[in-house]
Every structure is written in C-alpha cells, then in structure tokens.
Amino acid sequence: MTASPSEPDAPGTRDAQDGVYDLAVVGAGSAGLAGAVTAAERGLSVALLDASAQTGGQFYRHPAPALGAVRPEALHHDWSAFSDLRRRLAGSGVAHLPGHHVWTTTKEADGTWTVHAVTGVDGAAERPVAVRARTLLLATGAYERQLPFPGWTLPGVVGAGGAQAMLKSGLVLPGRRVVVAGSGPLLLAVASSLAAAGARVPAVVEAAGYLRYARSPRALLTNPRKAAEALVHGAALLRHRVRVLPGSAVTEVHGTDRVEAVTVSRLDGDWRPVPGTGRRIACDALAVGHGLVPQIELATAVGCATRTLPDGTLGLVLDALQETSVAGLWAAGETGGVGGAELARTEGELAAHAIVARLRGRRPDAGRAGGLRRRRDRMRAFADVMSAAHAPGPGWPAWLDDDTDVCRCEEVPAGRVREAVADLGARDARTVKLLTRAGMGWCQGRMCGTAVACLAAPDGTPEPPAERRPFAVPVRLSTLAALEETPGPDGPH
C-alpha cells in the first residue's frame, strides 16, 4: 500500500502505480540515514542506495556479523545516534538498496530523477539498475586528501581514515607501531582508536596545530560538544603516552619492502620544512591524511553550483533548506563541507522536512525547520573554522624531490609535473594532465588532484579542481549500451 499525503506519520512504501519513489537518497551514512527515515516517517516513499552492504557510511563503519564482534560500539563516538537511526530505518518502510554503486543521475523532461547504479561488491555484478524518484537527496560523504612525500608509496603507508576503517570494519591494525600524521581533527580520533586497540603510536604529527581555533572563540563556545570530543581524545592519548607534535610533518618514509621508519620535520608558517629539524622515528606503519574532500561528482555532473571552502576544496552551494542550485536536488553532510556526523544528521533531517513540504505544496514547519537551521548554522560555523585551521600551507611541495611519485596510478613523478610547468607552459592541472597523464588513472585524480594543482599553480595558490565528471564510478561499456533496457530494483521498467 502507498502512504497517503494526508497521513504524515505513516511509513512510506513504493508507489505501485507508476514505479516512482517520492525520494531517492544516495548514501547511507549519517546524513542519508537521517534524511531517509525522516522523510519516510512523514509519509514519503523512499529508496536509499549505498555502495556498502551495511548502513553507517565511513563514520559508522562496523564489522560484518561473520566476524563476531562483541562490542562494535567500543570503537565509535556517539554510537547511540547511529543505533537509533538504524532502528528507525528497520521500521520505516524505506527500500534499502545496498551494494548499489551510483554512477550518474539524470533529470527527466517531466522533472523526475533517474538514479543509475551498478550492483555488487565492487560494482562488477553486471546488473545495471535505474531508480526513479520525484526528488533526490545526495549524501555521498567525502574522501581523504593526500599530499605526497618521498616514500609514500611503500607498503605500510595507509590513509588515516583507511587505518580507522581497517580497525572498525575488519578488526585489524595496519601495523604494530603506527605513526599517525597529516592535518585535521581526524588524526586524534585515529590515534586514540589505534592505541586503544593495542597498537603502539609513537606520535601524532599535526602539520597545522590547534592554536588557530582560538581566533574564533564564538564558534568554540557555541559548540561545546566539539571541545568535549577533543578532551576525550586528548585524555586517551595521554593515557597511552602518545606524543602530539604540532607544526610538523612526515617528510620522508624509509624502508625497502615496507615502512621501517619516518622522518618528521618541523614546518614554518607556510608548511616548508625547517632545515636541520628532521628526526627519525621507527615504525612499521604510517597512517596519514590531510583532511577530507567533499564527494560531489554526482551533483556537479548535473550542473550544481559549487563554492570554495576555507581549506581550498570545493563544496556545494546550498540554500537555507539544503537545496542545491538545481531544483529538486538536495544535499546534506560533507557535500557542503566537512563537519562531522552530528552536523550531517542535522542537515539530512532538515533536507527531508524541506522535501516533504515541497512535495505536499506547503511551507516547512517553521518551528521544526527553524530549530534545525539554527543548529545547522552553529555547527557549520565551527566546520568552517576547522577547515581554515587545517588548510594546507602553500610551501608543502618543498617536501617533494623530483623522483617522488605524485600520481600513483600512472607513476608520474613530481619532476615530470615540474617540467610540464617550467618547460612546456602548463599553467593548470588540466594541462598538466594532458601532458603527463597525471590524474588519468583508476582514481581519476582523487589521490593526486591536490598535489598536481599545487605544482601547476604559477603563484603557489592552486585553483580548486574542476569536479565535473560524467561518471562518478567506473562503468563498463556494456552498462552504457544497455541503458534503454535498464531494470529497476524490482525488475525491468
């Protein structure tokens, strides 16, 4: 049966008459879950698509049941919020479609949306799926930003978020003695998790430092939970005797077959290594990351406007109710700028209320929407402070020697990029890509995009990368050829 618009609290089910959902949500992390269950509880039919087999996104990664974890919540902050969303999802009537890798979305002539996906663990199950909906909510999250340095391709070097994912979902450590490095508050969470799980963490190496937060006291005072989180992580690091080295960076990794040690150097205000300050720290793994990049390819492919965030990355331009510049398409969570799980949940819920109101031809409830907007604005202000505090300095390319691979997929070293700029006239990342193949590999520039843009910038200040791609994930030609007969999740349409 289909919930009637006059029944605002009835669980949503699929509209059997035309095979079109009221809302399709892409991404089952904090923002997507909050948006999906809120909309369904208000009577909309909702499809929730996600590449993973489990809900929770990157933040609430958890072990598969087969691993037999007794207390998966032990590795998470604010697990109760996720448990509540998962419980609500189970009783909501939302059509949860796991293992669906969304590669593009299209807006049809009648104003509805078609979400195209491929299925399977890695999207290679050769079963293309199309889901149709009247409105669309993108909650696609973010991926890690990496800045290269000599030795970063050695086995044992993993992303900071990747190390946390290994622990949360696989219950494994990247090594026994793990240095955590890069920039951003994620480092504290990763280090405390690794230490609690039994790893020895010699140091947390933070390139930026934390004093910049003091320049925005209002954002700190109005977000006390963030301060509490920092204190929890700080206490854990003290308990496990983990040193925090602010204003420093790993500038070289040593080893033959895998990581054996790292060199940590002090940085000046522009992130250039200070000569003579390098010291060697023995380790068998390095977890490194320099913040997160909003994953907005699906949105920019249909023309959504973007804005430059304080750390130089791109986020979506969103209105007061989370709608993008393209009518009928909303976004929530890290797509508008990285801000954490609580902010993502708030934005997902706010977007759902706006979508319900739009489909029913009325204004959002002023009281509920107003409260969510105030909470969103307060946390978004802190997110902007955080983004600015950990923005990479212009001098970090001084870490690189000419032999350091910048693009790992195509094995393009820094020297070849510099040659393209100095000798061949390249002045932007796109031209460097055409001349060197940097960014043409499997990751499509997600790993090397920042580095190439910085090396290509004539004055050291790179333009934000152009994020408009026709495909968000790799797609087989056979999938494109079969578009006219692509089935929905329940069969052909």
C-alpha positions as CSV (number, residue, x, y, z in Angstrom):
1,M,0.0,0.0,0.0
2,T,1.1,3.6,-0.6
3,A,1.0,6.1,2.2
4,S,-1.4,8.9,1.6
5,P,-0.1,12.5,1.8
6,S,-2.7,13.1,4.4
7,E,-1.1,10.6,6.8
8,P,2.1,12.5,7.8
9,D,3.4,9.8,10.2
10,A,2.7,6.7,8.0
11,P,5.7,4.7,6.9
12,G,6.5,5.2,3.2
13,T,6.2,2.4,0.7
14,R,6.8,2.3,-3.0
15,D,4.2,4.0,-5.2
16,A,3.0,0.9,-7.1
17,Q,1.1,2.9,-9.7
18,D,3.9,4.5,-11.6
19,G,7.0,2.9,-10.1
20,V,8.4,6.2,-9.0
21,Y,9.6,6.9,-5.4
22,D,8.9,10.2,-3.8
23,L,12.5,10.5,-2.8
24,A,15.8,8.7,-3.7
25,V,18.6,9.1,-1.2
26,V,22.2,8.3,-2.3
27,G,24.4,7.4,0.6
28,A,23.5,5.6,3.8
29,G,25.8,7.4,6.2
30,S,24.7,9.8,8.9
31,A,23.1,12.4,6.6
32,G,21.5,9.9,4.2
33,L,20.0,7.8,7.0
34,A,18.6,10.8,8.8
35,G,17.1,12.1,5.6
36,A,15.6,8.8,4.5
37,V,14.0,7.8,7.8
38,T,12.7,11.4,8.5
39,A,11.0,11.5,5.0
40,A,9.6,8.0,5.4
41,E,8.2,8.7,8.8
42,R,6.4,11.7,7.3
43,G,4.7,9.5,4.7
44,L,7.0,9.6,1.6
45,S,8.1,6.6,-0.3
46,V,11.9,6.4,-0.1
47,A,14.7,4.5,-1.8
48,L,18.1,4.5,0.0
49,L,21.0,3.5,-2.2
50,D,24.5,2.8,-1.0
51,A,27.6,1.1,-2.3
52,S,28.3,-0.7,1.0
53,A,26.5,-3.8,2.2
54,Q,25.9,-2.1,5.6
55,T,24.5,1.3,6.7
56,G,26.6,3.8,8.6
57,G,28.9,5.2,5.9
58,Q,32.6,5.9,6.7
59,F,32.0,7.3,10.2
60,Y,30.0,4.3,11.5
61,R,31.8,1.5,9.7
62,H,31.4,-1.7,11.7
63,P,32.4,-5.4,11.4
64,A,30.3,-7.8,9.3
65,P,28.3,-10.2,11.5
66,A,30.6,-13.1,10.5
67,L,33.5,-11.6,12.4
68,G,31.6,-12.0,15.6
69,A,32.5,-8.6,17.2
70,V,31.0,-8.5,20.7
71,R,31.1,-4.7,21.2
72,P,31.5,-2.9,17.8
73,E,30.3,0.3,19.5
74,A,33.6,0.4,21.5
75,L,35.4,1.9,18.5
76,H,32.9,4.6,17.8
77,H,31.9,8.0,19.2
78,D,28.2,8.6,19.6
79,W,27.2,5.1,18.6
80,S,23.7,5.6,20.2
81,A,22.8,8.1,17.5
82,F,23.6,5.5,14.8
83,S,21.7,2.8,16.6
84,D,18.6,5.0,16.8
85,L,18.8,5.7,13.0
86,R,19.3,2.0,12.3
87,R,16.3,1.1,14.5
88,R,14.1,3.7,12.8
89,L,15.2,2.5,9.3
90,A,14.1,-1.0,10.1
91,G,10.6,0.1,10.9
92,S,10.3,2.9,8.3
93,G,9.4,1.1,5.1
94,V,12.4,2.6,3.3
95,A,13.6,0.5,0.4
96,H,17.2,0.0,1.4
97,L,19.3,-0.9,-1.7
98,P,22.8,-1.9,-0.5
99,G,25.6,-2.8,-2.9
100,H,24.4,-0.1,-5.4
101,H,27.2,2.0,-6.9
102,V,25.6,5.1,-8.3
103,W,27.5,6.3,-11.3
104,T,25.2,9.1,-12.6
105,T,21.8,10.8,-12.1
106,T,19.7,12.4,-14.8
107,K,16.8,14.8,-14.6
108,E,14.0,13.8,-16.9
109,A,11.7,16.0,-19.0
110,D,8.9,15.6,-16.5
111,G,11.0,16.8,-13.6
112,T,11.6,13.4,-12.1
113,W,15.1,11.9,-11.5
114,T,16.6,8.7,-12.6
115,V,19.5,7.3,-10.5
116,H,21.7,4.9,-12.4
117,A,23.7,2.3,-10.5
118,V,25.6,-0.9,-10.9
119,T,25.5,-3.6,-8.3
120,G,27.9,-5.9,-6.5
121,V,30.7,-5.6,-4.0
122,D,32.8,-3.6,-6.5
123,G,30.1,-2.7,-9.0
124,A,31.1,-5.6,-11.3
125,A,28.0,-7.8,-10.9
126,E,26.9,-6.7,-14.4
127,R,23.4,-5.8,-13.3
128,P,22.7,-2.2,-14.0
129,V,19.8,-0.7,-12.1
130,A,17.8,2.5,-12.6
131,V,15.7,4.0,-9.7
132,R,13.2,6.8,-10.5
133,A,12.1,9.4,-8.0
134,R,10.4,12.8,-7.8
135,T,13.2,14.3,-5.7
136,L,16.8,13.5,-4.9
137,L,19.0,13.8,-1.8
138,L,22.7,13.4,-2.2
139,A,24.6,12.3,0.9
140,T,27.7,11.0,-0.7
141,G,30.2,12.0,2.0
142,A,33.9,12.7,1.4
143,Y,37.2,11.1,0.7
144,E,40.7,11.6,2.1
145,R,43.1,14.3,0.8
146,Q,46.6,13.1,0.4
147,L,49.8,15.2,0.0
148,P,52.7,13.1,-1.4
149,F,56.2,12.9,0.1
150,P,59.2,10.6,-0.6
151,G,58.3,7.1,0.3
152,W,54.6,7.5,0.5
153,T,54.0,4.5,-1.9
154,L,55.8,2.0,0.3
155,P,53.6,-0.8,1.7
156,G,52.6,0.1,5.3
157,V,51.6,3.7,4.3
158,V,47.8,3.9,4.6
159,G,45.3,6.7,4.8
160,A,44.4,7.9,8.3
161,G,40.8,7.2,7.5
162,G,41.8,3.9,5.9
163,A,43.5,2.8,9.1
164,Q,40.4,3.6,11.0
165,A,38.3,1.7,8.5
166,M,40.6,-1.3,8.8
167,L,40.1,-1.3,12.5
168,K,36.3,-0.6,12.6
169,S,35.2,-3.0,9.8
170,G,38.0,-5.6,9.8
171,L,39.2,-5.5,13.4
172,V,42.8,-5.4,12.1
173,L,45.6,-2.9,12.7
174,P,47.8,-1.6,9.9
175,G,50.9,-2.3,12.0
176,R,52.2,-2.8,15.5
177,R,53.9,0.5,15.7
178,V,52.0,3.2,13.8
179,V,52.8,6.9,13.4
180,V,49.7,9.0,12.7
181,A,50.4,12.1,10.6
182,G,48.8,14.8,8.4
183,S,46.4,17.5,9.4
184,G,42.9,17.7,10.9
185,P,41.0,16.5,13.9
186,L,40.5,13.0,12.4
187,L,44.1,12.3,13.4
188,L,43.3,12.4,17.1
189,A,40.4,10.0,16.7
190,V,42.5,7.6,14.6
191,A,45.4,7.7,17.1
192,S,43.2,7.1,20.1
193,S,41.4,4.2,18.4
194,L,44.6,2.5,17.3
195,A,46.1,2.9,20.7
196,A,43.0,1.5,22.4
197,A,43.1,-1.5,20.1
198,G,46.7,-2.3,21.1
199,A,48.9,-0.5,18.6
200,R,51.9,1.5,19.8
201,V,51.5,5.0,18.5
202,P,54.9,6.8,18.9
203,A,53.5,10.2,17.7
204,V,50.6,12.2,16.2
205,V,52.3,14.5,13.7
206,E,50.0,17.5,13.0
207,A,51.1,19.9,10.3
208,A,48.9,22.8,11.3
209,G,48.5,22.9,15.1
210,Y,45.5,23.9,17.2
211,L,46.1,27.5,18.2
212,R,44.2,28.8,15.2
213,Y,40.9,27.7,16.8
214,A,41.4,30.4,19.4
215,R,40.9,33.0,16.7
216,S,37.2,32.1,16.7
217,P,36.1,31.9,20.3
218,R,32.4,32.2,19.4
219,A,32.4,29.1,17.3
220,L,34.2,27.2,20.2
221,L,31.8,28.5,22.9
222,T,28.7,27.6,20.9
223,N,29.9,24.1,20.1
224,P,30.8,22.6,23.5
225,R,30.5,19.0,22.3
226,K,33.4,19.5,19.9
227,A,35.6,20.6,22.8
228,A,34.4,17.6,24.8
229,E,35.3,15.3,21.9
230,A,38.8,16.8,21.8
231,L,39.2,16.3,25.6
232,V,38.2,12.7,25.3
233,H,40.7,12.0,22.6
234,G,43.4,14.0,24.4
235,A,42.9,12.1,27.6
236,A,43.1,8.8,25.6
237,L,46.4,9.9,24.1
238,L,47.8,10.9,27.5
239,R,46.8,7.5,28.9
240,H,48.6,5.7,26.1
241,R,51.6,8.0,26.2
242,V,51.2,9.3,22.7
243,R,53.1,12.4,21.8
244,V,51.5,15.1,19.8
245,L,53.9,17.1,17.6
246,P,52.1,20.2,16.2
247,G,53.6,22.3,13.4
248,S,55.4,19.2,12.0
249,A,55.1,16.7,9.1
250,V,56.3,13.4,7.9
251,T,58.6,14.5,5.1
252,E,60.1,11.1,4.2
253,V,59.3,7.4,4.7
254,H,62.2,4.9,5.0
255,G,62.2,1.2,4.1
256,T,62.8,-1.3,1.4
257,D,59.9,-3.8,1.3
258,R,57.7,-1.9,3.7
259,V,57.8,1.0,6.2
260,E,60.7,0.9,8.7
261,A,60.8,4.5,9.9
262,V,59.8,8.0,9.0
263,T,61.5,11.4,9.1
264,V,59.5,14.1,11.0
265,S,60.5,17.7,10.3
266,R,59.3,21.0,11.8
267,L,57.4,23.3,9.5
268,D,57.4,27.0,9.1
269,G,54.2,29.0,8.8
270,D,53.9,28.1,5.1
271,W,54.5,24.4,5.7
272,R,58.0,24.4,4.4
273,P,60.4,22.0,6.3
274,V,62.8,23.9,8.6
275,P,66.3,22.8,7.7
276,G,68.1,20.7,10.3
277,T,64.9,19.8,12.3
278,G,64.3,16.3,10.8
279,R,64.3,13.4,13.2
280,R,63.8,9.7,12.6
281,I,61.0,7.7,14.3
282,A,61.0,3.9,14.0
283,C,57.6,2.4,13.0
284,D,56.2,-0.3,10.8
285,A,53.2,1.7,9.5
286,L,52.2,5.2,8.8
287,A,48.6,6.4,8.8
288,V,48.4,9.8,7.0
289,G,45.8,12.2,5.8
290,H,45.5,15.9,5.3
291,G,41.8,16.4,5.7
292,L,38.8,15.3,3.6
293,V,37.4,16.4,0.2
294,P,33.7,16.6,-0.4
295,Q,32.5,13.9,-2.8
296,I,30.3,16.0,-5.2
297,E,30.8,14.4,-8.6
298,L,27.1,13.3,-8.9
299,A,26.0,16.9,-8.2
300,T,28.4,18.7,-10.4
301,A,27.6,16.4,-13.3
302,V,24.1,17.8,-13.4
303,G,25.3,21.4,-13.1
304,C,25.1,22.1,-9.3
305,A,27.0,25.3,-8.3
306,T,30.0,25.0,-6.0
307,R,31.8,27.2,-3.6
308,T,35.4,27.2,-2.4
309,L,35.7,26.1,1.2
310,P,38.2,27.6,3.7
311,D,40.7,24.8,3.1
312,G,40.6,25.2,-0.7
313,T,38.4,22.3,-1.5
314,L,35.0,22.6,-3.3
315,G,31.6,22.1,-1.6
316,L,28.1,22.5,-3.0
317,V,26.2,25.8,-2.8
318,L,23.1,25.1,-0.7
319,D,20.2,27.2,0.3
320,A,18.8,27.6,3.8
321,L,16.9,24.3,3.5
322,Q,19.8,22.3,1.8
323,E,18.6,22.5,-1.7
324,T,21.3,22.8,-4.4
325,S,21.2,25.3,-7.3
326,V,19.4,22.6,-9.4
327,A,15.7,22.5,-8.4
328,G,14.5,19.2,-6.9
329,L,18.0,18.1,-5.8
330,W,19.1,18.5,-2.1
331,A,22.4,17.6,-0.5
332,A,23.4,17.0,3.1
333,G,26.5,16.2,5.1
334,E,30.1,16.5,3.8
335,T,28.9,17.5,0.3
336,G,28.6,21.1,1.6
337,G,31.8,21.0,3.6
338,V,33.2,18.5,6.1
339,G,31.7,18.9,9.6
340,G,31.2,15.6,11.2
341,A,28.4,13.1,11.9
342,E,26.2,15.3,14.1
343,L,26.1,18.1,11.5
344,A,25.4,15.5,8.8
345,R,22.4,14.1,10.7
346,T,21.0,17.6,11.2
347,E,21.3,18.5,7.6
348,G,19.8,15.2,6.4
349,E,16.8,15.8,8.7
350,L,16.4,19.4,7.6
351,A,16.5,18.4,3.9
352,A,13.9,15.7,4.5
353,H,11.5,18.3,6.0
354,A,12.0,20.6,3.1
355,I,11.4,17.8,0.6
356,V,8.2,16.7,2.3
357,A,6.9,20.3,2.3
358,R,7.8,20.7,-1.4
359,L,6.0,17.5,-2.5
360,R,2.9,18.5,-0.5
361,G,2.9,22.0,-1.8
362,R,3.3,23.8,1.6
363,R,5.9,25.6,3.6
364,P,8.1,23.6,6.0
365,D,7.1,23.6,9.7
366,A,8.6,26.9,10.9
367,G,9.3,25.6,14.4
368,R,11.0,22.3,13.5
369,A,12.8,23.7,10.4
370,G,13.9,26.8,12.3
371,G,15.4,24.8,15.1
372,L,17.3,22.5,12.7
373,R,18.6,25.5,10.8
374,R,19.9,27.2,13.9
375,R,21.6,24.0,15.0
376,R,23.0,23.5,11.4
377,D,24.3,27.1,11.2
378,R,26.0,26.8,14.6
379,M,27.8,23.6,13.7
380,R,28.6,24.8,10.1
381,A,30.3,27.8,11.6
382,F,32.6,25.5,13.6
383,A,33.2,23.4,10.5
384,D,34.4,26.5,8.6
385,V,36.8,27.3,11.5
386,M,38.1,23.8,11.5
387,S,38.6,23.8,7.7
388,A,40.6,27.0,7.8
389,A,42.7,25.9,10.8
390,H,43.9,22.8,9.0
391,A,44.2,24.1,5.4
392,P,47.5,23.1,3.8
393,G,50.1,25.8,3.6
394,P,51.5,26.8,0.2
395,G,55.0,25.6,1.0
396,W,54.3,21.9,1.3
397,P,55.6,21.0,-2.2
398,A,59.1,21.6,-0.7
399,W,58.6,18.1,0.8
400,L,58.9,16.6,-2.7
401,D,62.0,15.6,-4.6
402,D,61.8,15.2,-8.4
403,D,61.6,11.4,-8.1
404,T,58.6,11.4,-5.8
405,D,55.6,9.9,-7.5
406,V,52.7,12.4,-7.4
407,C,50.3,10.3,-9.5
408,R,50.5,6.8,-8.2
409,C,48.1,5.3,-10.8
410,E,50.1,6.5,-13.7
411,E,53.5,6.7,-11.9
412,V,54.1,10.3,-12.7
413,P,56.9,11.8,-10.6
414,A,57.0,15.4,-9.3
415,G,59.9,16.2,-11.7
416,R,57.8,15.4,-14.8
417,V,55.0,17.7,-13.5
418,R,57.5,20.5,-12.8
419,E,58.9,20.0,-16.3
420,A,55.5,20.4,-17.8
421,V,55.1,23.7,-16.0
422,A,58.6,25.1,-16.4
423,D,59.4,23.9,-20.0
424,L,56.1,23.1,-21.7
425,G,54.0,26.0,-20.5
426,A,51.4,24.2,-18.3
427,R,49.6,26.6,-16.0
428,D,46.8,24.5,-14.6
429,A,46.1,20.9,-13.5
430,R,44.1,20.1,-16.7
431,T,47.1,21.0,-18.9
432,V,49.5,19.0,-16.7
433,K,47.1,16.1,-17.0
434,L,47.2,16.2,-20.8
435,L,50.9,16.5,-20.9
436,T,51.9,13.9,-18.3
437,R,48.8,11.7,-17.7
438,A,48.8,12.7,-14.0
439,G,45.2,12.1,-12.9
440,M,44.2,9.8,-15.7
441,G,44.4,6.6,-13.7
442,W,41.9,4.5,-11.8
443,C,41.2,7.0,-9.1
444,Q,40.6,9.8,-11.7
445,G,42.7,12.3,-9.8
446,R,41.2,11.8,-6.3
447,M,44.6,10.9,-4.8
448,C,46.8,13.3,-6.8
449,G,44.5,16.2,-7.8
450,T,45.5,18.5,-4.9
451,A,49.2,17.9,-5.5
452,V,49.1,18.4,-9.2
453,A,47.0,21.6,-8.8
454,C,49.6,23.0,-6.3
455,L,52.6,22.1,-8.5
456,A,50.9,23.6,-11.6
457,A,49.9,26.9,-9.9
458,P,52.2,29.7,-11.1
459,D,52.0,31.6,-7.8
460,G,51.6,28.6,-5.5
461,T,47.9,29.2,-5.0
462,P,46.0,26.5,-6.9
463,E,42.6,26.9,-8.3
464,P,40.1,24.4,-6.9
465,P,39.9,21.3,-9.0
466,A,37.1,21.0,-11.6
467,E,35.0,18.3,-10.2
468,R,32.6,17.8,-13.1
469,R,32.9,14.2,-14.3
470,P,30.3,12.3,-16.4
471,F,30.8,9.1,-14.3
472,A,31.2,9.0,-10.5
473,V,32.4,5.4,-10.6
474,P,33.9,3.2,-13.3
475,V,31.2,1.8,-15.6
476,R,31.5,-0.9,-18.3
477,L,30.6,-0.1,-21.9
478,S,28.1,-2.9,-21.8
479,T,26.3,-1.0,-19.0
480,L,26.1,2.2,-21.1
481,A,24.9,0.1,-24.1
482,A,22.0,-1.4,-22.0
483,L,20.7,1.9,-20.7
484,E,17.4,1.7,-22.7
485,E,16.5,-1.6,-21.0
486,T,18.0,-1.0,-17.6
487,P,15.8,-2.6,-14.9
488,G,14.7,-1.1,-11.6
489,P,15.5,-2.8,-8.3
490,D,12.4,-5.0,-8.7
491,G,12.8,-5.8,-12.4
492,P,12.6,-4.1,-15.8
493,H,10.6,-0.9,-16.3
